Amino acid sequence: MFYHMKQMTSEWSLSGKICVVTGAGRGIGRATALKLASAGAHMICVSKNESSCASTAEEIRESGHGAEHIAVDVSDGKLVAAVCESILSKHGTVDILINNAGIARDNLMLRMSDGEWTEVINTNLSSCFHWTKGLLRAMVKKREGRIVNLSSVVGCAGNFGQANYAAAKAGIIGFTKSVAREVATRGITVNAVAPGFIQTDMTNTLGEEIKETIPMRQLGEVGDVASVIEFLCSDGAKYVTGQVIHVDGGMYM
Ligand code: NAP
């Protein structure tokens, strides 16, 4: 019995893993970085503004775990490629990649500008391509890796005023499943997490009436999403790939 429990615990350890989380400065990304660090991973916290990723990394170090930060615009493919190279030359490998950085620029389709379309597609979807391209080869070489991409309930169901965001989040699902198939024999899993409404800066303008659209009648907490991501990164999820895990209080069934 004791031996069995010990085995269960060690399945969740991320000790010695090198992990990149984009959008780690706030919200779901920050909670995920803190959670994976507490499971033993060395965290590389990425965000657009230096102050936010630096503060997450600082909090992790204060709790006795390893962390560093990198400020980079994830929509810039050239910059991301250079950052990936420097991470790999410093650490030799990356074991876990969480593509979490994202923005919303909502507007009705008839009013949506080219800028609102491209900014959301480049930040939310193309960033997944840039980071995966930059880090996947090292995972393939090591025959081990975990990639988790943040999609959304909106990517499955669509949403009023979010044609750009829904297209990016649906694209992430297709991207996830395709890459999962390509690397399935290499010990690498690729999954998506699709949150519903989670309490973060992204949702703080929503009114109380939004709760009526959620079967559980409440918004989720960042920790609810981080826990699922932690599971997908663990050994316990080694046979789970190409999946979309919904964390949405029952919105999408
Ligand atoms: P958030 O609180 O607004 O935080 C977004 C993070 O992404 C910030 O750290 C931000 O950096 C970073 N970021 C944005 N644009 C970037 C860029 N161009 N380059 C680098 N970093 C960038 O967002 P959240 O609510 O936690 O959402 C996290 C992810 O979950 C997103 O992909 C979002 O679409 C998805 N999601 C969220 C919800 C929800 O209800 N909250 C629901 C479904 C899906 P700075 O800190 O430097 O600004």
Residues whose N, C-alpha, C, O or C-beta is under 5 A from the ligand:
A	BS01	NAP	G23 A24 G25 R26 G27 I28 G29 S47 K48 N49 S52 V72 D73 V74 S75 N100 A101 G102 I103 T123 L150 S151 S152 V153 P195 G196 F197 I198 T200 D201 M202 T203
